[in-house]
Amino acid sequence: MLFLILAILGGSMLSIMMRMSEGRVSSKISMLAVNYITCMLLCAVYMDFNLAIGSEGSGFTLGLGMITGVFYVVSLLLMQLNIRKNGVILPSVFSRLGGLLVPLAVAICFFDESPTILQIIGAVIAGGAMIAINAGPEKTSDASILPLLALLLSDGFATTMSTIYEKLGASELNTQFLFYTFATALLICIVLILKNKERLGWPEILFGLSIGIPNFYASRCLLQALENIPAVIAYPTRGVACIVVVSLAGILLFREHLHKRQWAAIGAILIAVALLNI
């Protein structure tokens, strides 16, 4: 349970620190690059600087880690965009929901799994809640809802890749999997930095570190939690808890305001998150 709590705190701090970086950094890609360098260094420390290249399962670990890394960087870029447009609460809700809906859809379409009645109800509730968030006289603009849906999909596919590794990968190579994931994301950031000629300053370094540390421990602690806690308990618990923590932070720290309809929709999503994993 300790690892699950740490994963919840890490995931929540990631969103909160990204919200705090708004208006304080001039190069968001450079900040993300520092974040991934921090994650890679922490991975290397836990691996005793041994990548175990050539060991059984290392090829699969490398390949899936690279795919996951692409989704990781896309997810964080979309998270930044959505925080700027929608605050910190709604992006956190859509991110956690994507981590449940997309793996479920992939399992049904590609692995011939059948959803339970409760999962179907949960998916319907989630879909209705997402429509409710963007409905009504004070609705969010189309320019804001589309990035939220893109975040849902990208975060969902990142979770799907991690879930596939949990089932098919070697548990002793969990940290190597994270290392390859972060390394791939870093390479993408470097390409973008060189293309856009972005600069690295102290704000990017400091916020990159403050994002990278919780980012690493959120991923690592979740993998460790899943070794002892069933996924049907770990994922909904993490999803609901992160939404609650980030929502409280949005209200108390950033004075964010949501309409009653949007709060009702978030409450419905919390119920959907639980039903999707029963």
Backbone bond lengths (Angstrom), bond angles and torsions (degrees), N, CA, C in turn:
res aa  C-N    CA-C-N  psi(-1)  N-CA   C-N-CA  omega(-1)  CA-C   N-CA-C  phi
1 M - - - 1.465 - - 1.526 111.48 -
2 L 1.349 116.55 -31.91 1.463 120.16 179.86 1.520 111.15 -59.65
3 F 1.338 116.76 -43.49 1.462 120.09 -179.24 1.534 111.14 -65.07
4 L 1.321 117.54 -35.68 1.457 120.91 178.71 1.531 110.38 -66.92
5 I 1.328 116.58 -41.02 1.469 120.50 177.35 1.521 110.50 -62.22
6 L 1.338 116.38 -43.12 1.468 120.26 178.77 1.527 111.15 -64.61
7 A 1.343 116.63 -36.94 1.467 120.11 177.48 1.527 110.88 -64.65
8 I 1.326 116.74 -38.65 1.464 121.43 178.04 1.526 110.35 -65.32
9 L 1.337 116.53 -46.29 1.466 120.71 179.91 1.527 110.81 -63.56
10 G 1.347 116.55 -41.41 1.461 120.45 179.84 1.515 112.12 -64.34
11 G 1.330 116.66 -45.92 1.465 120.52 179.41 1.513 112.17 -63.87
12 S 1.329 116.64 -37.52 1.463 120.46 179.07 1.528 110.91 -69.66
13 M 1.340 116.99 -43.63 1.464 120.75 -179.49 1.524 111.13 -64.06
14 L 1.324 117.32 -32.83 1.466 120.81 177.75 1.530 110.34 -58.60
15 S 1.324 116.67 -48.74 1.466 120.80 179.85 1.527 111.05 -66.06
16 I 1.321 116.80 -41.30 1.463 120.96 -177.12 1.529 110.86 -65.64
17 M 1.340 117.23 -44.03 1.462 120.05 -178.85 1.527 111.20 -68.72
18 M 1.319 117.51 -33.99 1.468 119.59 176.26 1.525 110.15 -66.12
19 R 1.325 116.53 -36.74 1.467 119.91 175.82 1.523 110.29 -65.01
20 M 1.316 117.30 -40.80 1.462 121.03 -179.27 1.531 112.10 -67.79
21 S 1.332 116.88 -26.19 1.464 119.84 -178.84 1.522 112.56 -74.39
22 E 1.353 117.20 -16.53 1.457 120.39 -178.47 1.534 110.75 -59.28
23 G 1.337 116.30 126.40 1.448 121.26 179.57 1.510 114.39 81.91
24 R 1.336 117.24 -3.92 1.463 120.56 -177.57 1.521 113.19 -110.65
25 V 1.329 117.34 -15.55 1.464 120.65 178.12 1.525 108.78 -119.86
26 S 1.325 115.30 145.53 1.468 119.60 -179.97 1.523 112.13 -97.23
27 S 1.336 117.32 -21.56 1.460 121.75 -179.72 1.523 109.41 -124.79
28 K 1.319 116.64 97.86 1.460 120.78 -177.63 1.533 112.13 -69.06
29 I 1.341 116.48 -34.33 1.463 119.20 179.59 1.526 110.30 -67.27
30 S 1.338 117.10 -40.31 1.463 120.44 177.50 1.526 110.73 -62.48
31 M 1.332 116.23 -38.94 1.466 120.20 176.81 1.529 110.68 -61.39
32 L 1.339 116.72 -43.11 1.457 120.13 178.56 1.526 111.31 -65.34
33 A 1.345 116.17 -36.54 1.467 119.47 178.46 1.522 110.63 -61.98
34 V 1.331 117.68 -44.02 1.473 121.13 177.16 1.521 109.98 -62.20
35 N 1.319 116.54 -39.23 1.463 121.52 176.33 1.523 110.87 -56.97
36 Y 1.325 117.23 -46.58 1.465 120.07 -177.72 1.527 112.16 -72.75
37 I 1.325 117.37 -33.43 1.474 119.97 174.51 1.526 109.49 -62.07
38 T 1.333 116.58 -43.01 1.469 121.29 178.07 1.521 110.73 -60.20
39 C 1.333 116.71 -44.95 1.469 121.38 179.62 1.526 110.87 -62.36
40 M 1.347 116.69 -42.42 1.465 120.45 -179.81 1.530 111.46 -64.54
41 L 1.318 116.96 -41.59 1.471 120.28 179.73 1.526 110.74 -64.34
42 L 1.334 116.82 -40.77 1.464 119.75 178.19 1.531 110.68 -65.71
43 C 1.343 116.27 -39.31 1.469 119.70 175.54 1.524 110.38 -60.24
44 A 1.329 116.92 -45.65 1.467 121.64 -178.32 1.517 111.07 -60.79
45 V 1.332 116.93 -39.24 1.467 120.63 178.83 1.523 110.26 -63.00
46 Y 1.339 116.86 -45.51 1.465 120.32 -179.07 1.526 112.24 -69.31
47 M 1.347 117.44 -23.00 1.462 121.39 178.50 1.523 111.61 -91.65
48 D 1.336 117.30 1.27 1.468 121.32 -173.14 1.521 110.62 56.91
49 F 1.335 116.17 34.12 1.462 124.35 178.04 1.529 112.34 57.24
50 N 1.341 114.69 33.37 1.464 121.00 178.41 1.521 108.83 -122.49
51 L 1.357 117.04 111.59 1.459 121.28 -177.90 1.524 113.23 -80.66
52 A 1.322 117.76 -6.99 1.468 121.89 179.57 1.525 111.33 55.52
53 I 1.344 116.31 40.09 1.465 120.69 179.47 1.528 109.83 -65.57
54 G 1.321 116.09 132.97 1.454 120.79 179.58 1.512 113.99 93.31
55 S 1.326 118.22 -9.45 1.455 120.60 178.08 1.524 110.23 -74.65
56 E 1.316 116.34 163.31 1.461 120.28 -178.41 1.526 111.13 -60.78
57 G 1.324 116.67 127.44 1.455 121.55 179.12 1.513 114.63 89.19
58 S 1.345 117.64 -3.11 1.466 119.83 -176.71 1.527 111.83 -68.74
59 G 1.341 117.61 -33.76 1.460 120.71 178.88 1.519 111.68 -65.23
60 F 1.328 116.27 -45.16 1.463 121.08 177.56 1.521 110.07 -63.47
61 T 1.332 116.71 -40.07 1.462 121.70 178.95 1.522 111.02 -61.36
62 L 1.340 116.18 -43.91 1.466 120.90 179.56 1.530 110.88 -64.54
63 G 1.322 117.16 -48.69 1.456 121.27 -176.45 1.523 112.70 -61.80
64 L 1.331 115.98 -48.83 1.464 119.01 -178.41 1.531 110.73 -70.55
65 G 1.331 116.28 -32.35 1.464 119.61 177.14 1.518 111.43 -63.62
66 M 1.338 117.34 -39.29 1.466 120.94 179.16 1.527 111.09 -65.62
67 I 1.324 116.55 -42.36 1.474 119.85 178.12 1.527 110.15 -63.22
68 T 1.325 116.15 -44.23 1.457 120.71 -179.90 1.523 110.90 -63.10
69 G 1.333 116.83 -36.85 1.460 121.01 -179.91 1.521 112.42 -60.52
70 V 1.324 116.48 -37.46 1.473 120.44 177.84 1.528 109.78 -61.87
71 F 1.324 116.19 -46.10 1.465 119.49 179.96 1.527 111.44 -67.65
72 Y 1.341 117.03 -33.36 1.461 120.56 179.09 1.521 111.34 -60.31
73 V 1.339 116.18 -49.95 1.464 118.56 -175.76 1.526 110.80 -70.22
74 V 1.335 117.36 -36.97 1.462 119.98 176.70 1.527 110.04 -62.97
75 S 1.331 116.83 -40.81 1.462 120.92 -179.94 1.519 111.64 -62.85
76 L 1.341 116.92 -43.57 1.459 119.26 -179.12 1.524 111.79 -69.20
77 L 1.328 116.89 -36.54 1.462 119.70 176.66 1.533 110.33 -64.29
78 L 1.332 116.36 -42.09 1.459 120.12 177.75 1.524 111.45 -69.04
79 M 1.329 116.73 -33.34 1.460 120.04 176.35 1.525 110.16 -62.58
80 Q 1.346 116.50 -43.83 1.459 120.40 177.27 1.521 111.62 -59.76
81 L 1.328 115.69 -46.50 1.462 120.78 -179.80 1.525 111.17 -60.63
82 N 1.324 116.32 -44.41 1.457 120.21 -177.49 1.521 112.56 -70.72
83 I 1.327 117.56 -36.12 1.458 120.09 177.43 1.522 109.92 -62.68
84 R 1.325 115.69 -38.96 1.462 119.64 179.23 1.529 111.04 -66.90
85 K 1.339 118.16 -35.43 1.456 121.97 -177.05 1.521 113.12 -88.83
86 N 1.334 116.90 -36.25 1.469 120.62 -169.17 1.519 114.77 -123.54
87 G 1.355 118.44 7.77 1.452 119.00 -175.29 1.521 111.13 79.97
88 V 1.329 117.32 -165.78 1.464 120.24 -174.60 1.528 113.31 -99.71
89 I 1.338 117.94 -21.09 1.460 120.29 -173.06 1.529 112.26 -73.02
90 L 1.336 117.85 -55.55 1.463 120.67 -176.79 1.529 113.09 -61.68
91 P 1.355 120.06 -43.30 1.462 118.63 177.22 1.521 113.07 -59.38
92 S 1.337 116.97 -37.97 1.465 119.75 178.43 1.523 111.06 -64.17
93 V 1.335 116.59 -40.47 1.464 121.04 179.19 1.528 110.68 -62.70
94 F 1.334 116.89 -48.97 1.461 120.59 -177.83 1.528 111.12 -67.40
95 S 1.325 117.21 -35.45 1.462 120.73 178.96 1.525 110.84 -62.43
96 R 1.334 116.42 -47.87 1.472 120.02 -178.95 1.524 111.32 -68.23
97 L 1.318 116.33 -36.14 1.461 119.27 179.29 1.529 110.82 -66.48
98 G 1.337 116.26 -38.66 1.462 119.81 177.79 1.512 111.92 -61.75
99 G 1.343 116.02 -35.04 1.454 120.30 178.95 1.510 114.15 -66.94
100 L 1.331 117.23 -8.88 1.456 121.76 177.16 1.528 111.92 -109.97
101 L 1.337 116.53 -44.84 1.462 120.08 -175.56 1.522 112.78 -68.97
102 V 1.333 117.24 -44.98 1.471 119.81 -175.79 1.531 112.02 -66.55
103 P 1.346 119.48 -48.01 1.476 117.73 176.47 1.520 112.84 -58.16
104 L 1.348 116.84 -36.37 1.462 119.86 178.54 1.525 110.47 -65.14
105 A 1.335 116.88 -43.72 1.463 120.72 179.88 1.526 111.38 -64.44
106 V 1.333 117.12 -40.72 1.463 121.28 179.28 1.525 110.27 -64.71
107 A 1.342 116.26 -41.81 1.467 120.23 179.60 1.527 110.96 -62.28
108 I 1.327 116.66 -38.48 1.468 120.45 -179.58 1.525 111.03 -71.42
109 C 1.346 117.29 -43.03 1.469 121.64 -173.72 1.530 113.25 -78.05
110 F 1.337 117.30 -34.44 1.468 119.54 -171.03 1.528 114.02 -115.14
111 F 1.337 117.97 -17.61 1.461 119.55 -177.58 1.522 112.18 -119.66
112 D 1.343 115.81 14.12 1.472 121.80 174.67 1.522 113.66 54.77
113 E 1.327 116.77 31.84 1.458 120.24 176.29 1.527 108.98 -86.63
114 S 1.309 115.65 146.41 1.466 120.91 -179.53 1.528 109.38 -106.94
115 P 1.335 117.66 127.69 1.466 119.66 178.78 1.517 110.85 -71.81
116 T 1.328 115.83 149.91 1.458 120.26 175.22 1.537 109.26 -78.34
117 I 1.310 115.28 167.18 1.465 119.95 178.01 1.526 110.36 -59.47
118 L 1.338 116.05 -41.63 1.467 119.93 -179.34 1.525 111.07 -65.15
119 Q 1.339 117.42 -37.41 1.462 120.06 177.90 1.527 111.08 -65.67
120 I 1.319 116.60 -39.50 1.465 120.53 177.23 1.530 109.97 -62.98
121 I 1.346 115.74 -44.48 1.463 119.55 177.76 1.529 110.41 -60.83
122 G 1.351 115.68 -42.95 1.459 119.99 179.24 1.514 112.55 -61.28
123 A 1.338 116.73 -41.49 1.463 120.90 179.38 1.526 110.93 -65.68
124 V 1.336 116.58 -40.17 1.466 120.62 178.51 1.525 110.47 -64.77
125 I 1.334 116.57 -43.96 1.471 120.70 178.20 1.525 110.37 -60.94
126 A 1.347 116.66 -43.63 1.460 120.96 179.94 1.520 111.36 -62.29
127 G 1.348 116.10 -43.33 1.456 119.66 178.77 1.517 112.00 -62.89
128 G 1.329 116.26 -42.90 1.453 120.04 178.34 1.517 112.32 -64.75
129 A 1.343 115.72 -37.48 1.463 119.93 179.35 1.525 111.27 -66.19
130 M 1.344 117.01 -39.49 1.461 119.89 178.89 1.527 110.95 -64.73
131 I 1.332 116.58 -36.88 1.469 119.92 176.54 1.529 110.00 -66.86
132 A 1.342 116.01 -39.88 1.467 120.65 -178.70 1.522 111.53 -64.51
133 I 1.325 116.83 -35.50 1.461 120.34 -179.88 1.521 111.11 -60.48
134 N 1.336 116.36 -32.25 1.469 120.13 -176.33 1.531 112.35 -106.95
135 A 1.319 117.21 18.25 1.469 120.20 -178.65 1.521 110.28 -111.64
136 G 1.310 115.47 170.85 1.455 119.93 175.85 1.507 113.33 94.63
137 P 1.328 118.04 172.03 1.457 122.04 -176.18 1.506 113.53 -65.77
138 E 1.370 118.13 -25.74 1.449 120.02 -178.61 1.522 110.74 -105.52
139 K 1.318 117.28 29.89 1.456 122.82 -172.17 1.524 112.91 -61.22
140 T 1.333 113.40 156.70 1.449 120.05 174.59 1.519 108.41 -71.63
141 S 1.323 117.67 148.55 1.459 120.62 179.32 1.516 110.86 -70.48
142 D 1.353 116.06 158.37 1.461 120.21 178.37 1.517 110.89 -58.99
143 A 1.332 116.96 -32.93 1.461 120.90 -179.55 1.517 111.35 -64.94
144 S 1.350 117.57 -20.89 1.457 120.81 -179.34 1.528 111.88 -94.59
145 I 1.339 117.99 -36.38 1.456 120.22 -177.03 1.524 111.43 -72.11
146 L 1.318 118.36 -34.24 1.461 119.94 -179.13 1.528 112.44 -63.84
147 P 1.344 119.90 -44.54 1.466 119.06 174.69 1.527 112.85 -61.61
148 L 1.337 117.09 -32.96 1.466 119.52 177.10 1.527 110.95 -64.17
149 L 1.329 116.86 -42.62 1.461 120.47 178.34 1.523 111.44 -67.31
150 A 1.345 116.57 -37.30 1.467 120.27 176.74 1.522 110.17 -64.14
151 L 1.337 117.13 -38.70 1.468 121.04 176.83 1.521 110.31 -63.73
152 L 1.323 116.69 -42.56 1.463 120.73 178.53 1.522 110.82 -56.58
153 L 1.336 116.46 -45.46 1.467 120.49 -177.82 1.528 111.86 -69.25
154 S 1.332 117.20 -45.64 1.465 119.64 -176.57 1.525 111.21 -66.27
155 D 1.321 116.94 -43.77 1.466 119.73 178.25 1.517 110.19 -66.51
156 G 1.333 115.74 -35.31 1.462 119.56 178.32 1.514 112.55 -64.35
157 F 1.341 117.25 -42.28 1.459 119.77 178.71 1.527 111.59 -69.89
158 A 1.334 117.38 -33.60 1.467 120.11 175.88 1.526 109.81 -62.43
159 T 1.332 116.64 -43.32 1.464 120.84 177.51 1.524 111.00 -65.62
160 T 1.330 116.75 -37.54 1.463 120.74 179.15 1.524 110.72 -61.12
161 M 1.337 116.74 -44.15 1.467 120.09 178.86 1.527 110.83 -62.22
162 S 1.336 116.12 -42.69 1.465 120.02 179.06 1.520 111.13 -64.65
163 T 1.332 116.33 -38.22 1.463 120.45 179.19 1.528 110.78 -65.95
164 I 1.336 116.38 -39.98 1.463 120.53 177.38 1.524 110.04 -61.28
165 Y 1.335 116.24 -40.89 1.466 118.26 179.82 1.524 111.12 -67.88
166 E 1.337 117.07 -37.51 1.462 120.11 177.87 1.530 110.69 -57.92
167 K 1.350 116.56 -36.03 1.466 120.95 -175.89 1.525 112.26 -85.16
168 L 1.337 117.43 -36.86 1.457 120.37 -171.38 1.527 114.49 -111.00
169 G 1.327 117.37 -18.38 1.457 120.33 -176.52 1.517 112.75 -86.42
170 A 1.334 115.11 170.54 1.463 121.38 178.49 1.522 109.42 -84.38
171 S 1.332 117.50 124.44 1.459 120.93 -175.94 1.518 112.51 -61.75
172 E 1.351 117.00 -29.92 1.468 119.49 179.86 1.525 112.26 -71.88
173 L 1.349 116.83 -11.01 1.463 120.43 178.77 1.534 112.00 -106.28
174 N 1.335 116.61 18.82 1.465 120.32 -179.07 1.526 112.32 -56.15
175 T 1.340 115.76 -44.02 1.464 119.18 -177.57 1.523 111.03 -69.58
176 Q 1.353 116.93 -35.23 1.472 119.88 175.34 1.521 110.57 -62.85
177 F 1.321 116.38 -39.62 1.457 120.60 177.47 1.523 110.34 -58.82
178 L 1.328 117.05 -44.94 1.460 120.67 178.02 1.526 110.93 -65.37
179 F 1.334 116.93 -38.47 1.472 120.44 -179.84 1.525 110.23 -60.89
180 Y 1.320 117.33 -47.42 1.473 120.96 -179.91 1.531 110.72 -65.65
181 T 1.324 116.26 -35.19 1.458 120.21 177.96 1.526 110.48 -62.47
182 F 1.329 115.86 -50.69 1.467 120.12 -178.82 1.526 111.84 -68.19
183 A 1.338 117.51 -34.93 1.461 120.42 179.13 1.522 111.16 -64.39
184 T 1.328 116.56 -41.52 1.466 120.72 177.88 1.521 110.75 -63.29
185 A 1.336 115.76 -44.86 1.465 119.84 178.58 1.526 110.84 -61.42
186 L 1.329 117.26 -38.81 1.471 121.22 178.69 1.520 111.16 -63.20
187 L 1.324 117.27 -43.93 1.469 120.51 179.31 1.529 111.10 -59.97
188 I 1.319 116.98 -40.71 1.462 120.60 177.92 1.528 109.95 -62.20
189 C 1.327 116.50 -44.08 1.467 120.83 179.60 1.533 110.92 -62.27
190 I 1.337 117.35 -41.02 1.468 120.67 -179.68 1.526 110.37 -62.17
191 V 1.332 116.10 -42.98 1.471 120.02 177.55 1.523 110.39 -59.42
192 L 1.335 117.36 -44.43 1.458 121.27 -179.77 1.524 111.62 -66.53
193 I 1.327 116.77 -37.58 1.473 120.81 178.60 1.524 110.55 -63.61
194 L 1.338 116.83 -45.01 1.461 120.71 -179.68 1.526 110.82 -67.41
195 K 1.322 116.32 -38.40 1.463 120.01 -179.62 1.522 111.31 -66.15
196 N 1.337 116.60 -42.90 1.460 121.15 -176.78 1.526 113.40 -91.29
197 K 1.346 115.75 -3.56 1.474 121.97 -179.84 1.529 111.40 54.89
198 E 1.323 114.99 45.92 1.462 119.79 179.95 1.524 110.49 -81.81
199 R 1.319 116.10 153.71 1.459 121.83 -178.07 1.525 110.57 -108.41
200 L 1.322 114.00 158.09 1.471 120.87 -179.94 1.522 109.12 -112.43
201 G 1.326 116.21 120.85 1.460 121.18 178.76 1.515 110.81 -122.50
202 W 1.336 115.83 -178.59 1.466 119.70 -178.45 1.526 113.36 -63.00
203 P 1.332 120.16 -38.26 1.476 118.53 177.36 1.533 112.16 -60.25
204 E 1.344 116.43 -41.16 1.463 119.93 178.83 1.530 111.25 -64.34
205 I 1.332 115.89 -38.84 1.467 119.77 179.86 1.526 110.96 -67.10
206 L 1.334 116.39 -47.47 1.464 120.28 -176.41 1.527 111.74 -66.20
207 F 1.327 116.80 -45.50 1.463 118.73 179.32 1.534 111.20 -72.05
208 G 1.341 116.52 -31.72 1.459 119.09 175.47 1.517 111.65 -61.35
209 L 1.327 116.34 -41.94 1.469 120.66 176.84 1.529 111.03 -65.92
210 S 1.339 116.49 -42.28 1.468 120.52 -177.27 1.528 112.03 -69.04
211 I 1.327 116.71 -21.92 1.469 120.88 175.16 1.524 110.86 -89.66
212 G 1.331 116.32 -38.78 1.456 120.84 -175.30 1.519 113.86 -65.06
213 I 1.327 117.46 -40.27 1.473 120.13 -178.05 1.528 111.55 -63.77
214 P 1.347 120.02 -52.20 1.476 118.34 176.88 1.527 112.82 -66.82
215 N 1.340 117.32 -30.15 1.463 120.85 178.34 1.524 110.08 -61.52
216 F 1.322 116.64 -47.08 1.467 120.87 -179.92 1.528 111.40 -63.39
217 Y 1.336 116.09 -50.54 1.459 118.82 -175.03 1.524 112.51 -70.39
218 A 1.339 117.76 -27.86 1.466 119.80 175.25 1.524 109.89 -63.40
219 S 1.348 116.57 -42.97 1.470 121.10 -179.23 1.518 111.29 -71.78
220 R 1.324 117.07 -46.97 1.465 120.86 -176.81 1.529 111.53 -66.97
221 C 1.330 116.98 -44.31 1.456 119.90 -177.30 1.524 111.50 -67.77
222 L 1.342 116.95 -31.83 1.468 118.74 177.31 1.528 110.15 -66.36
223 L 1.336 117.36 -43.36 1.461 120.20 177.75 1.530 110.94 -61.60
224 Q 1.342 117.06 -39.16 1.460 120.17 178.67 1.522 111.31 -70.35
225 A 1.332 116.80 -36.52 1.458 119.98 178.95 1.522 110.87 -63.63
226 L 1.338 116.43 -37.27 1.465 120.88 -177.32 1.531 112.33 -69.35
227 E 1.340 117.43 -13.74 1.463 119.99 176.62 1.524 111.57 -72.91
228 N 1.348 116.32 -22.73 1.470 120.22 -177.08 1.523 113.81 -122.54
229 I 1.330 116.71 -19.52 1.465 120.68 -178.03 1.523 108.87 -115.07
230 P 1.320 118.98 129.78 1.474 120.95 179.00 1.525 110.97 -57.74
231 A 1.331 115.00 144.89 1.461 119.80 -179.13 1.525 111.93 -59.66
232 V 1.357 116.57 -32.08 1.465 120.08 -178.29 1.522 111.70 -66.75
233 I 1.332 116.71 -17.38 1.461 121.28 175.63 1.527 110.61 -99.45
234 A 1.328 116.33 -43.05 1.466 121.09 -174.26 1.528 112.53 -65.07
235 Y 1.336 117.12 -48.35 1.465 119.96 -174.73 1.527 113.44 -65.84
236 P 1.363 119.35 -50.01 1.460 117.27 178.73 1.524 113.14 -65.36
237 T 1.342 116.99 -35.26 1.466 120.04 178.17 1.518 110.53 -62.95
238 R 1.332 116.61 -46.78 1.460 120.38 178.27 1.527 111.12 -62.63
239 G 1.337 116.36 -44.22 1.452 119.96 -178.35 1.518 112.71 -60.86
240 V 1.332 116.52 -50.11 1.463 120.84 -178.67 1.522 110.65 -65.29
241 A 1.338 117.19 -45.78 1.463 120.59 -176.83 1.528 111.54 -63.62
242 C 1.325 117.89 -42.21 1.470 120.94 179.43 1.524 110.98 -63.75
243 I 1.334 116.93 -41.11 1.461 120.37 178.71 1.531 110.34 -61.65
244 V 1.334 116.50 -42.86 1.468 120.68 -179.70 1.525 111.18 -65.26
245 V 1.339 116.74 -47.41 1.468 120.95 -177.70 1.530 110.86 -63.01
246 V 1.337 116.59 -46.73 1.468 119.79 -178.17 1.527 110.76 -68.50
247 S 1.323 117.73 -35.60 1.469 120.57 177.75 1.528 110.53 -63.30
248 L 1.335 117.05 -43.73 1.459 120.75 177.30 1.523 111.06 -62.80
249 A 1.345 116.36 -40.51 1.460 119.80 178.23 1.526 111.01 -64.91
250 G 1.330 116.57 -39.86 1.457 120.21 178.82 1.514 112.07 -61.15
251 I 1.326 116.68 -37.40 1.463 120.80 -179.28 1.527 111.70 -77.23
252 L 1.344 115.98 -47.64 1.459 120.28 -172.85 1.526 113.41 -79.82
253 L 1.337 117.05 -39.43 1.457 120.15 -174.89 1.518 113.20 -92.23
254 F 1.333 116.95 -37.13 1.462 120.13 -172.08 1.531 113.42 -113.82
255 R 1.353 116.54 3.90 1.462 121.37 176.72 1.530 112.39 53.05
256 E 1.331 116.39 39.76 1.461 119.58 178.83 1.525 109.92 -77.92
257 H 1.319 115.17 149.25 1.458 121.02 -177.58 1.526 109.48 -129.51
258 L 1.328 115.48 126.84 1.457 120.80 173.89 1.522 109.02 -115.49
259 H 1.329 115.80 151.52 1.454 120.43 178.12 1.540 109.72 -74.26
260 K 1.332 116.18 160.25 1.461 120.46 -178.51 1.524 111.26 -57.07
261 R 1.326 116.40 -38.93 1.462 120.73 179.39 1.517 111.13 -61.63
262 Q 1.339 116.34 -39.71 1.465 120.35 -179.84 1.525 111.17 -69.89
263 W 1.351 117.19 -38.29 1.462 119.35 176.06 1.527 110.76 -64.38
264 A 1.333 116.67 -39.07 1.461 120.19 177.38 1.526 110.21 -63.52
265 A 1.335 116.90 -39.43 1.459 120.99 178.50 1.523 110.76 -64.90
266 I 1.337 117.39 -40.50 1.473 120.30 178.17 1.525 109.91 -64.44
267 G 1.350 117.12 -39.87 1.462 119.93 176.27 1.518 111.29 -60.46
268 A 1.339 116.63 -40.28 1.466 120.63 177.59 1.519 110.94 -65.06
269 I 1.338 117.01 -36.95 1.458 120.48 179.04 1.519 110.85 -66.98
270 L 1.334 117.70 -36.44 1.468 120.52 176.55 1.531 110.28 -60.04
271 I 1.331 115.96 -41.78 1.471 120.10 177.07 1.529 110.21 -65.52
272 A 1.339 115.84 -42.02 1.468 120.36 -179.92 1.516 111.45 -62.19
273 V 1.353 116.58 -39.74 1.461 120.94 179.35 1.528 110.89 -58.54
274 A 1.331 115.78 -42.03 1.456 119.38 179.11 1.531 111.51 -67.83
275 L 1.337 116.84 -43.98 1.466 120.57 -178.23 1.521 112.44 -65.70
276 L 1.330 117.51 -33.11 1.467 121.23 -177.69 1.521 112.76 -65.33
277 N 1.321 117.38 -17.60 1.464 119.34 -178.10 1.520 112.55 -117.93
278 I 1.321 116.95 18.94 1.468 119.59 175.79 1.517 109.76 -94.47
